Amino acid sequence: MILALRTDKPEAEIYIYDNDNLLAKETWEAHRELADTLLKKIREILESNNLKNEDITGFIIHTGEGSFTGLRIGNTVANAMAYSLNIPIVSSEGEDWISNGIESLKSAKVGELVVPKYNAEPNITKPKGS
C-alpha cells in the first residue's frame, strides 16, 4: 500500500493506493490544526480500511510550494514514518503528483529523506517580550 500526503495548503489530503488503484482518500480543513490532526487522520484512514502502519510499502509527499509550516509538518511526519517503517519515500509536485510519485517509488531507495520546496525564505519573528 502506498500512502500519499499533501499538507501545503489549509485543506490537507491523505490517499491510500494499491499500486495505481485509489483505495481511500481523506481531506479535511487542517489549517492551524495540522500538527494536532495529521497522525490521527492517518491512523483513522488506515483503520477504516483494515490496514496497519506495517502495510504501508511506500510514501509519497507533495513538496511543492505552499505553506511553510504545512510543508514542514507533512515532511517531518512522512520522513519519520518512512524511516521507522524502513520503506522508501519520494517527493512529488504538480498536477500529477501522485501518479509521478507512484512511478518514482519504483526506483526509490530505503533510507533516503525528502525535503520541502519553499517559495520564499521563512519569515521568523522574535518572540514577544524580546
N, CA, C and O atoms as a GROMACS GRO file, in nm:
protein
  520
    1MET      N    1   0.083  -0.118   0.000
    1MET     CA    2   0.000   0.000   0.000
    1MET      C    3   0.088   0.125   0.000
    1MET      O    4   0.192   0.129   0.066
    2ILE      N    5   0.046   0.222  -0.073
    2ILE     CA    6   0.119   0.349  -0.081
    2ILE      C    7   0.037   0.455  -0.010
    2ILE      O    8  -0.083   0.468  -0.035
    3LEU      N    9   0.100   0.531   0.077
    3LEU     CA   10   0.036   0.641   0.146
    3LEU      C   11   0.088   0.771   0.084
    3LEU      O   12   0.209   0.792   0.075
    4ALA      N   13  -0.004   0.858   0.043
    4ALA     CA   14   0.034   0.986  -0.016
    4ALA      C   15  -0.023   1.099   0.070
    4ALA      O   16  -0.139   1.094   0.110
    5LEU      N   17   0.059   1.201   0.098
    5LEU     CA   18   0.019   1.314   0.182
    5LEU      C   19   0.037   1.445   0.108
    5LEU      O   20   0.133   1.463   0.034
    6ARG      N   21  -0.057   1.536   0.130
    6ARG     CA   22  -0.043   1.672   0.080
    6ARG      C   23  -0.082   1.767   0.192
    6ARG      O   24  -0.196   1.765   0.239
    7THR      N   25   0.013   1.849   0.236
    7THR     CA   26  -0.010   1.937   0.351
    7THR      C   27   0.034   2.080   0.323
    7THR      O   28   0.064   2.154   0.417
    8ASP      N   29   0.039   2.119   0.197
    8ASP     CA   30   0.091   2.251   0.161
    8ASP      C   31  -0.015   2.360   0.158
    8ASP      O   32   0.016   2.476   0.129
    9LYS      N   33  -0.138   2.327   0.187
    9LYS     CA   34  -0.248   2.423   0.183
    9LYS      C   35  -0.340   2.398   0.303
    9LYS      O   36  -0.325   2.295   0.370
   10PRO      N   37  -0.433   2.486   0.332
   10PRO     CA   38  -0.518   2.468   0.451
   10PRO      C   39  -0.596   2.337   0.453
   10PRO      O   40  -0.620   2.281   0.560
   11GLU      N   41  -0.636   2.286   0.336
   11GLU     CA   42  -0.704   2.158   0.330
   11GLU      C   43  -0.601   2.047   0.308
   11GLU      O   44  -0.540   2.039   0.201
   12ALA      N   45  -0.582   1.964   0.409
   12ALA     CA   46  -0.485   1.854   0.400
   12ALA      C   47  -0.549   1.734   0.331
   12ALA      O   48  -0.671   1.716   0.333
   13GLU      N   49  -0.464   1.651   0.270
   13GLU     CA   50  -0.513   1.536   0.194
   13GLU      C   51  -0.429   1.412   0.226
   13GLU      O   52  -0.306   1.420   0.237
   14ILE      N   53  -0.497   1.299   0.241
   14ILE     CA   54  -0.431   1.170   0.258
   14ILE      C   55  -0.494   1.074   0.157
   14ILE      O   56  -0.616   1.071   0.141
   15TYR      N   57  -0.410   0.996   0.090
   15TYR     CA   58  -0.456   0.898  -0.007
   15TYR      C   59  -0.392   0.764   0.024
   15TYR      O   60  -0.278   0.757   0.069
   16ILE      N   61  -0.466   0.656   0.000
   16ILE     CA   62  -0.410   0.522   0.007
   16ILE      C   63  -0.428   0.459  -0.131
   16ILE      O   64  -0.539   0.454  -0.185
   17TYR      N   65  -0.318   0.410  -0.187
   17TYR     CA   66  -0.319   0.345  -0.318
   17TYR      C   67  -0.267   0.203  -0.305
   17TYR      O   68  -0.176   0.176  -0.227
   18ASP      N   69  -0.326   0.114  -0.382
   18ASP     CA   70  -0.274  -0.020  -0.403
   18ASP      C   71  -0.224  -0.018  -0.548
   18ASP      O   72  -0.303  -0.031  -0.641
   19ASN      N   73  -0.094  -0.003  -0.566
   19ASN     CA   74  -0.036   0.023  -0.697
   19ASN      C   75  -0.098   0.150  -0.753
   19ASN      O   76  -0.081   0.257  -0.694
   20ASP      N   77  -0.168   0.143  -0.866
   20ASP     CA   78  -0.229   0.261  -0.927
   20ASP      C   79  -0.376   0.279  -0.887
   20ASP      O   80  -0.441   0.373  -0.934
   21ASN      N   81  -0.427   0.193  -0.802
   21ASN     CA   82  -0.570   0.196  -0.767
   21ASN      C   83  -0.593   0.271  -0.636
   21ASN      O   84  -0.538   0.235  -0.532
   22LEU      N   85  -0.674   0.376  -0.643
   22LEU     CA   86  -0.709   0.452  -0.524
   22LEU      C   87  -0.802   0.370  -0.436
   22LEU      O   88  -0.909   0.328  -0.480
   23LEU      N   89  -0.761   0.347  -0.311
   23LEU     CA   90  -0.845   0.274  -0.216
   23LEU      C   91  -0.921   0.366  -0.124
   23LEU      O   92  -1.036   0.338  -0.088
   24ALA      N   93  -0.858   0.479  -0.085
   24ALA     CA   94  -0.923   0.569   0.009
   24ALA      C   95  -0.862   0.708  -0.002
   24ALA      O   96  -0.747   0.725  -0.041
   25LYS      N   97  -0.944   0.807   0.034
   25LYS     CA   98  -0.900   0.946   0.032
   25LYS      C   99  -0.965   1.017   0.150
   25LYS      O  100  -1.082   0.996   0.179
   26GLU      N  101  -0.888   1.100   0.217
   26GLU     CA  102  -0.939   1.179   0.328
   26GLU      C  103  -0.891   1.323   0.311
   26GLU      O  104  -0.771   1.346   0.294
   27THR      N  105  -0.982   1.417   0.314
   27THR     CA  106  -0.945   1.558   0.313
   27THR      C  107  -1.014   1.626   0.430
   27THR      O  108  -1.125   1.589   0.468
   28TRP      N  109  -0.948   1.724   0.487
   28TRP     CA  110  -1.006   1.799   0.598
   28TRP      C  111  -0.941   1.936   0.608
   28TRP      O  112  -0.828   1.957   0.563
   29GLU      N  113  -1.014   2.029   0.666
   29GLU     CA  114  -0.961   2.163   0.689
   29GLU      C  115  -0.868   2.157   0.809
   29GLU      O  116  -0.910   2.173   0.923
   30ALA      N  117  -0.742   2.135   0.783
   30ALA     CA  118  -0.643   2.121   0.890
   30ALA      C  119  -0.592   2.258   0.935
   30ALA      O  120  -0.579   2.284   1.054
   31HIS      N  121  -0.563   2.343   0.839
   31HIS     CA  122  -0.509   2.477   0.861
   31HIS      C  123  -0.416   2.480   0.982
   31HIS      O  124  -0.310   2.418   0.976
   32ARG      N  125  -0.450   2.547   1.087
   32ARG     CA  126  -0.361   2.562   1.203
   32ARG      C  127  -0.366   2.442   1.299
   32ARG      O  128  -0.298   2.442   1.402
   33GLU      N  129  -0.443   2.341   1.265
   33GLU     CA  130  -0.456   2.222   1.348
   33GLU      C  131  -0.383   2.101   1.288
   33GLU      O  132  -0.399   1.989   1.336
   34LEU      N  133  -0.304   2.124   1.184
   34LEU     CA  134  -0.239   2.013   1.114
   34LEU      C  135  -0.153   1.928   1.207
   34LEU      O  136  -0.161   1.806   1.203
   35ALA      N  137  -0.073   1.991   1.289
   35ALA     CA  138   0.015   1.916   1.380
   35ALA      C  139  -0.066   1.829   1.477
   35ALA      O  140  -0.021   1.723   1.518
   36ASP      N  141  -0.185   1.875   1.513
   36ASP     CA  142  -0.270   1.801   1.606
   36ASP      C  143  -0.353   1.693   1.538
   36ASP      O  144  -0.398   1.599   1.604
   37THR      N  145  -0.375   1.704   1.408
   37THR     CA  146  -0.467   1.614   1.342
   37THR      C  147  -0.404   1.515   1.244
   37THR      O  148  -0.465   1.412   1.214
   38LEU      N  149  -0.286   1.542   1.194
   38LEU     CA  150  -0.231   1.461   1.086
   38LEU      C  151  -0.213   1.314   1.124
   38LEU      O  152  -0.261   1.226   1.053
   39LEU      N  153  -0.145   1.286   1.232
   39LEU     CA  154  -0.125   1.146   1.272
   39LEU      C  155  -0.257   1.076   1.305
   39LEU      O  156  -0.275   0.958   1.275
   40LYS      N  157  -0.348   1.150   1.366
   40LYS     CA  158  -0.480   1.094   1.397
   40LYS      C  159  -0.553   1.057   1.268
   40LYS      O  160  -0.614   0.950   1.260
   41LYS      N  161  -0.549   1.143   1.169
   41LYS     CA  162  -0.616   1.116   1.041
   41LYS      C  163  -0.551   0.999   0.967
   41LYS      O  164  -0.621   0.918   0.905
   42ILE      N  165  -0.419   0.988   0.974
   42ILE     CA  166  -0.351   0.874   0.912
   42ILE      C  167  -0.397   0.745   0.978
   42ILE      O  168  -0.430   0.648   0.910
   43ARG      N  169  -0.398   0.743   1.110
   43ARG     CA  170  -0.443   0.624   1.183
   43ARG      C  171  -0.588   0.589   1.146
   43ARG      O  172  -0.619   0.473   1.122
   44GLU      N  173  -0.675   0.691   1.142
   44GLU     CA  174  -0.816   0.666   1.111
   44GLU      C  175  -0.837   0.609   0.970
   44GLU      O  176  -0.914   0.515   0.953
   45ILE      N  177  -0.768   0.665   0.871
   45ILE     CA  178  -0.788   0.616   0.733
   45ILE      C  179  -0.732   0.474   0.718
   45ILE      O  180  -0.788   0.393   0.645
   46LEU      N  181  -0.622   0.445   0.787
   46LEU     CA  182  -0.569   0.309   0.783
   46LEU      C  183  -0.666   0.212   0.850
   46LEU      O  184  -0.698   0.108   0.793
   47GLU      N  185  -0.711   0.246   0.970
   47GLU     CA  186  -0.802   0.157   1.044
   47GLU      C  187  -0.933   0.136   0.970
   47GLU      O  188  -0.985   0.024   0.968
   48SER      N  189  -0.987   0.241   0.908
   48SER     CA  190  -1.115   0.227   0.837
   48SER      C  191  -1.102   0.140   0.712
   48SER      O  192  -1.202   0.097   0.655
   49ASN      N  193  -0.979   0.115   0.670
   49ASN     CA  194  -0.954   0.027   0.555
   49ASN      C  195  -0.886  -0.103   0.598
   49ASN      O  196  -0.827  -0.174   0.517
   50ASN      N  197  -0.895  -0.134   0.728
   50ASN     CA  198  -0.839  -0.256   0.786
   50ASN      C  199  -0.690  -0.270   0.756
   50ASN      O  200  -0.642  -0.378   0.725
   51LEU      N  201  -0.618  -0.158   0.766
   51LEU     CA  202  -0.473  -0.157   0.743
   51LEU      C  203  -0.401  -0.110   0.869
   51LEU      O  204  -0.458  -0.044   0.955
   52LYS      N  205  -0.274  -0.148   0.876
   52LYS     CA  206  -0.186  -0.104   0.984
   52LYS      C  207  -0.068  -0.032   0.922
   52LYS      O  208  -0.046  -0.040   0.801
   53ASN      N  209   0.008   0.038   1.004
   53ASN     CA  210   0.128   0.107   0.954
   53ASN      C  211   0.217   0.011   0.876
   53ASN      O  212   0.276   0.049   0.774
   54GLU      N  213   0.228  -0.112   0.923
   54GLU     CA  214   0.317  -0.210   0.861
   54GLU      C  215   0.273  -0.250   0.721
   54GLU      O  216   0.351  -0.310   0.647
   55ASP      N  217   0.149  -0.218   0.683
   55ASP     CA  218   0.101  -0.248   0.548
   55ASP      C  219   0.147  -0.145   0.446
   55ASP      O  220   0.135  -0.169   0.325
   56ILE      N  221   0.199  -0.032   0.491
   56ILE     CA  222   0.246   0.072   0.401
   56ILE      C  223   0.380   0.029   0.343
   56ILE      O  224   0.472  -0.006   0.417
   57THR      N  225   0.391   0.033   0.210
   57THR     CA  226   0.515  -0.009   0.144
   57THR      C  227   0.590   0.108   0.081
   57THR      O  228   0.704   0.093   0.038
   58GLY      N  229   0.526   0.225   0.077
   58GLY     CA  230   0.591   0.343   0.021
   58GLY      C  231   0.514   0.468   0.055
   58GLY      O  232   0.393   0.464   0.078
   59PHE      N  233   0.586   0.579   0.059
   59PHE     CA  234   0.528   0.710   0.092
   59PHE      C  235   0.552   0.807  -0.022
   59PHE      O  236   0.659   0.810  -0.082
   60ILE      N  237   0.449   0.887  -0.053
   60ILE     CA  238   0.463   0.999  -0.146
   60ILE      C  239   0.423   1.124  -0.069
   60ILE      O  240   0.316   1.127  -0.007
   61ILE      N  241   0.506   1.226  -0.073
   61ILE     CA  242   0.473   1.352  -0.007
   61ILE      C  243   0.478   1.463  -0.110
   61ILE      O  244   0.575   1.475  -0.186
   62HIS      N  245   0.374   1.544  -0.113
   62HIS     CA  246   0.370   1.660  -0.202
   62HIS      C  247   0.462   1.766  -0.141
   62HIS      O  248   0.443   1.807  -0.027
   63THR      N  249   0.561   1.809  -0.217
   63THR     CA  250   0.660   1.902  -0.162
   63THR      C  251   0.665   2.034  -0.236
   63THR      O  252   0.761   2.111  -0.221
   64GLY      N  253   0.564   2.061  -0.315
   64GLY     CA  254   0.563   2.186  -0.391
   64GLY      C  255   0.547   2.308  -0.303
   64GLY      O  256   0.528   2.298  -0.182
   65GLU      N  257   0.555   2.422  -0.365
   65GLU     CA  258   0.546   2.547  -0.292
   65GLU      C  259   0.411   2.556  -0.221
   65GLU      O  260   0.309   2.511  -0.272
   66GLY      N  261   0.414   2.616  -0.104
   66GLY     CA  262   0.292   2.631  -0.026
   66GLY      C  263   0.325   2.676   0.115
   66GLY      O  264   0.428   2.738   0.139
   67SER      N  265   0.238   2.643   0.207
   67SER     CA  266   0.252   2.683   0.346
   67SER      C  267   0.383   2.629   0.405
   67SER      O  268   0.408   2.509   0.404
   68PHE      N  269   0.465   2.720   0.457
   68PHE     CA  270   0.592   2.681   0.518
   68PHE      C  271   0.568   2.580   0.629
   68PHE      O  272   0.630   2.474   0.633
   69THR      N  273   0.477   2.613   0.720
   69THR     CA  274   0.452   2.525   0.834
   69THR      C  275   0.387   2.394   0.790
   69THR      O  276   0.423   2.288   0.839
   70GLY      N  277   0.291   2.402   0.698
   70GLY     CA  278   0.225   2.280   0.650
   70GLY      C  279   0.322   2.185   0.582
   70GLY      O  280   0.319   2.065   0.606
   71LEU      N  281   0.409   2.239   0.498
   71LEU     CA  282   0.510   2.156   0.432
   71LEU      C  283   0.605   2.094   0.533
   71LEU      O  284   0.640   1.977   0.524
   72ARG      N  285   0.646   2.174   0.629
   72ARG     CA  286   0.740   2.126   0.731
   72ARG      C  287   0.678   2.013   0.812
   72ARG      O  288   0.743   1.911   0.836
   73ILE      N  289   0.554   2.029   0.856
   73ILE     CA  290   0.486   1.926   0.935
   73ILE      C  291   0.467   1.798   0.853
   73ILE      O  292   0.500   1.689   0.899
   74GLY      N  293   0.414   1.812   0.733
   74GLY     CA  294   0.390   1.695   0.648
   74GLY      C  295   0.517   1.619   0.616
   74GLY      O  296   0.519   1.496   0.623
   75ASN      N  297   0.623   1.692   0.582
   75ASN     CA  298   0.750   1.626   0.550
   75ASN      C  299   0.810   1.558   0.672
   75ASN      O  300   0.867   1.450   0.660
   76THR      N  301   0.798   1.620   0.787
   76THR     CA  302   0.852   1.560   0.909
   76THR      C  303   0.781   1.429   0.942
   76THR      O  304   0.845   1.329   0.972
   77VAL      N  305   0.648   1.430   0.936
   77VAL     CA  306   0.570   1.309   0.965
   77VAL      C  307   0.601   1.200   0.863
   77VAL      O  308   0.625   1.085   0.900
   78ALA      N  309   0.601   1.235   0.735
   78ALA     CA  310   0.626   1.136   0.630
   78ALA      C  311   0.767   1.077   0.641
   78ALA      O  312   0.784   0.955   0.632
   79ASN      N  313   0.868   1.162   0.660
   79ASN     CA  314   1.005   1.112   0.674
   79ASN      C  315   1.019   1.023   0.798
   79ASN      O  316   1.084   0.918   0.792
   80ALA      N  317   0.959   1.063   0.909
   80ALA     CA  318   0.969   0.984   1.032
   80ALA      C  319   0.901   0.848   1.015
   80ALA      O  320   0.955   0.746   1.057
   81MET      N  321   0.784   0.847   0.954
   81MET     CA  322   0.714   0.720   0.935
   81MET      C  323   0.790   0.630   0.838
   81MET      O  324   0.805   0.511   0.863
   82ALA      N  325   0.838   0.688   0.726
   82ALA     CA  326   0.913   0.608   0.630
   82ALA      C  327   1.039   0.550   0.694
   82ALA      O  328   1.072   0.433   0.672
   83TYR      N  329   1.108   0.630   0.774
   83TYR     CA  330   1.229   0.583   0.841
   83TYR      C  331   1.195   0.471   0.941
   83TYR      O  332   1.261   0.366   0.942
   84SER      N  333   1.093   0.493   1.022
   84SER     CA  334   1.061   0.393   1.124
   84SER      C  335   1.006   0.264   1.065
   84SER      O  336   1.024   0.157   1.123
   85LEU      N  337   0.940   0.272   0.949
   85LEU     CA  338   0.887   0.153   0.883
   85LEU      C  339   0.985   0.091   0.785
   85LEU      O  340   0.960  -0.016   0.729
   86ASN      N  341   1.099   0.160   0.763
   86ASN     CA  342   1.203   0.112   0.672
   86ASN      C  343   1.148   0.093   0.530
   86ASN      O  344   1.168  -0.010   0.467
   87ILE      N  345   1.078   0.198   0.483
   87ILE     CA  346   1.019   0.195   0.348
   87ILE      C  347   1.066   0.318   0.271
   87ILE      O  348   1.109   0.416   0.332
   88PRO      N  349   1.058   0.315   0.140
   88PRO     CA  350   1.100   0.431   0.060
   88PRO      C  351   1.000   0.545   0.066
   88PRO      O  352   0.880   0.524   0.085
   89ILE      N  353   1.052   0.665   0.049
   89ILE     CA  354   0.970   0.786   0.042
   89ILE      C  355   1.018   0.869  -0.075
   89ILE      O  356   1.139   0.878  -0.100
   90VAL      N  357   0.924   0.929  -0.147
   90VAL     CA  358   0.959   1.017  -0.258
   90VAL      C  359   0.880   1.146  -0.246
   90VAL      O  360   0.772   1.150  -0.187
   91SER      N  361   0.936   1.251  -0.304
   91SER     CA  362   0.864   1.377  -0.311
   91SER      C  363   0.810   1.394  -0.452
   91SER      O  364   0.865   1.339  -0.548
   92SER      N  365   0.704   1.470  -0.463
   92SER     CA  366   0.645   1.494  -0.592
   92SER      C  367   0.568   1.625  -0.585
   92SER      O  368   0.529   1.670  -0.477
   93GLU      N  369   0.545   1.685  -0.701
   93GLU     CA  370   0.468   1.808  -0.705
   93GLU      C  371   0.399   1.820  -0.839
   93GLU      O  372   0.419   1.737  -0.928
   94GLY      N  373   0.319   1.923  -0.854
   94GLY     CA  374   0.248   1.944  -0.980
   94GLY      C  375   0.113   1.876  -0.981
   94GLY      O  376   0.071   1.815  -0.883
   95GLU      N  377   0.046   1.888  -1.093
   95GLU     CA  378  -0.090   1.837  -1.107
   95GLU      C  379  -0.096   1.684  -1.096
   95GLU      O  380  -0.190   1.631  -1.038
   96ASP      N  381   0.002   1.614  -1.151
   96ASP     CA  382   0.005   1.468  -1.148
   96ASP      C  383   0.098   1.414  -1.040
   96ASP      O  384   0.168   1.315  -1.062
   97TRP      N  385   0.100   1.480  -0.926
   97TRP     CA  386   0.198   1.446  -0.822
   97TRP      C  387   0.185   1.302  -0.774
   97TRP      O  388   0.286   1.238  -0.743
   98ILE      N  389   0.065   1.250  -0.766
   98ILE     CA  390   0.050   1.112  -0.716
   98ILE      C  391   0.099   1.011  -0.819
   98ILE      O  392   0.177   0.922  -0.786
   99SER      N  393   0.056   1.023  -0.943
   99SER     CA  394   0.099   0.926  -1.045
   99SER      C  395   0.250   0.935  -1.068
   99SER      O  396   0.316   0.833  -1.088
  100ASN      N  397   0.305   1.057  -1.064
  100ASN     CA  398   0.450   1.071  -1.076
  100ASN      C  399   0.522   1.011  -0.956
  100ASN      O  400   0.627   0.949  -0.970
  101GLY      N  401   0.464   1.028  -0.838
  101GLY     CA  402   0.522   0.969  -0.717
  101GLY      C  403   0.519   0.818  -0.719
  101GLY      O  404   0.615   0.753  -0.677
  102ILE      N  405   0.408   0.761  -0.766
  102ILE     CA  406   0.400   0.614  -0.776
  102ILE      C  407   0.508   0.562  -0.869
  102ILE      O  408   0.572   0.461  -0.839
  103GLU      N  409   0.530   0.630  -0.978
  103GLU     CA  410   0.636   0.590  -1.072
  103GLU      C  411   0.774   0.604  -1.007
  103GLU      O  412   0.859   0.516  -1.023
  104SER      N  413   0.796   0.712  -0.934
  104SER     CA  414   0.926   0.735  -0.867
  104SER      C  415   0.954   0.631  -0.759
  104SER      O  416   1.069   0.596  -0.736
  105LEU      N  417   0.849   0.583  -0.694
  105LEU     CA  418   0.868   0.483  -0.588
  105LEU      C  419   0.929   0.354  -0.642
  105LEU      O  420   0.995   0.280  -0.567
  106LYS      N  421   0.908   0.325  -0.768
  106LYS     CA  422   0.959   0.200  -0.827
  106LYS      C  423   1.112   0.193  -0.823
  106LYS      O  424   1.168   0.083  -0.821
  107SER      N  425   1.178   0.308  -0.821
  107SER     CA  426   1.325   0.308  -0.817
  107SER      C  427   1.379   0.376  -0.691
  107SER      O  428   1.500   0.399  -0.680
  108ALA      N  429   1.292   0.407  -0.596
  108ALA     CA  430   1.336   0.475  -0.474
  108ALA      C  431   1.410   0.380  -0.381
  108ALA      O  432   1.384   0.260  -0.378
  109LYS      N  433   1.504   0.436  -0.307
  109LYS     CA  434   1.582   0.358  -0.212
  109LYS      C  435   1.536   0.386  -0.070
  109LYS      O  436   1.503   0.499  -0.035
  110VAL      N  437   1.534   0.282   0.010
  110VAL     CA  438   1.501   0.296   0.151
  110VAL      C  439   1.611   0.377   0.220
  110VAL      O  440   1.729   0.358   0.192
  111GLY      N  441   1.571   0.465   0.308
  111GLY     CA  442   1.669   0.542   0.385
  111GLY      C  443   1.692   0.682   0.335
  111GLY      O  444   1.753   0.763   0.405
  112GLU      N  445   1.644   0.714   0.216
  112GLU     CA  446   1.656   0.850   0.166
  112GLU      C  447   1.542   0.934   0.222
  112GLU      O  448   1.431   0.885   0.240
  113LEU      N  449   1.570   1.060   0.248
  113LEU     CA  450   1.470   1.151   0.303
  113LEU      C  451   1.432   1.255   0.198
  113LEU      O  452   1.507   1.278   0.103
  114VAL      N  453   1.317   1.316   0.215
  114VAL     CA  454   1.274   1.423   0.125
  114VAL      C  455   1.271   1.555   0.201
  114VAL      O  456   1.256   1.557   0.323
  115VAL      N  457   1.284   1.664   0.127
  115VAL     CA  458   1.278   1.797   0.187
  115VAL      C  459   1.174   1.879   0.112
  115VAL      O  460   1.156   1.862  -0.008
  116PRO      N  461   1.105   1.967   0.182
  116PRO     CA  462   1.006   2.051   0.116
  116PRO      C  463   1.071   2.157   0.029
  116PRO      O  464   1.188   2.190   0.046
  117LYS      N  465   0.992   2.210  -0.064
  117LYS     CA  466   1.038   2.319  -0.150
  117LYS      C  467   0.956   2.442  -0.114
  117LYS      O  468   0.836   2.448  -0.142
  118TYR      N  469   1.021   2.539  -0.053
  118TYR     CA  470   0.952   2.660  -0.011
  118TYR      C  471   0.959   2.765  -0.122
  118TYR      O  472   1.055   2.768  -0.198
  119ASN      N  473   0.857   2.850  -0.130
  119ASN     CA  474   0.856   2.952  -0.234
  119ASN      C  475   0.922   3.082  -0.189
  119ASN      O  476   0.930   3.177  -0.267
  120ALA      N  477   0.968   3.088  -0.063
  120ALA     CA  478   1.035   3.208  -0.012
  120ALA      C  479   1.112   3.170   0.114
  120ALA      O  480   1.092   3.062   0.171
  121GLU      N  481   1.198   3.260   0.156
  121GLU     CA  482   1.267   3.240   0.283
  121GLU      C  483   1.165   3.250   0.397
  121GLU      O  484   1.070   3.328   0.386
  122PRO      N  485   1.182   3.175   0.506
  122PRO     CA  486   1.087   3.185   0.617
  122PRO      C  487   1.095   3.323   0.682
  122PRO      O  488   1.202   3.383   0.690
  123ASN      N  489   0.983   3.370   0.727
  123ASN     CA  490   0.976   3.497   0.798
  123ASN      C  491   0.963   3.465   0.946
  123ASN      O  492   0.852   3.446   0.997
  124ILE      N  493   1.075   3.460   1.014
  124ILE     CA  494   1.078   3.422   1.154
  124ILE      C  495   1.090   3.549   1.238
  124ILE      O  496   1.183   3.628   1.222
  125THR      N  497   0.995   3.567   1.326
  125THR     CA  498   0.995   3.687   1.411
  125THR      C  499   1.050   3.655   1.547
  125THR      O  500   1.053   3.539   1.589
  126LYS      N  501   1.095   3.759   1.617
  126LYS     CA  502   1.144   3.741   1.753
  126LYS      C  503   1.027   3.715   1.845
  126LYS      O  504   0.917   3.766   1.823
  127PRO      N  505   1.049   3.634   1.950
  127PRO     CA  506   0.941   3.609   2.047
  127PRO      C  507   0.900   3.739   2.114
  127PRO      O  508   0.981   3.830   2.132
  128LYS      N  509   0.773   3.747   2.152
  128LYS     CA  510   0.724   3.865   2.220
  128LYS      C  511   0.800   3.885   2.350
  128LYS      O  512   0.831   3.788   2.420
  129GLY      N  513   0.828   4.008   2.383
  129GLY     CA  514   0.899   4.038   2.507
  129GLY      C  515   1.050   4.037   2.491
  129GLY      O  516   1.122   4.061   2.588
  130SER      N  517   1.100   4.012   2.371
  130SER     CA  518   1.243   4.010   2.349
  130SER      C  519   1.293   4.146   2.305
  130SER      O  520   1.413   4.162   2.282
   0.00000   0.00000   0.00000
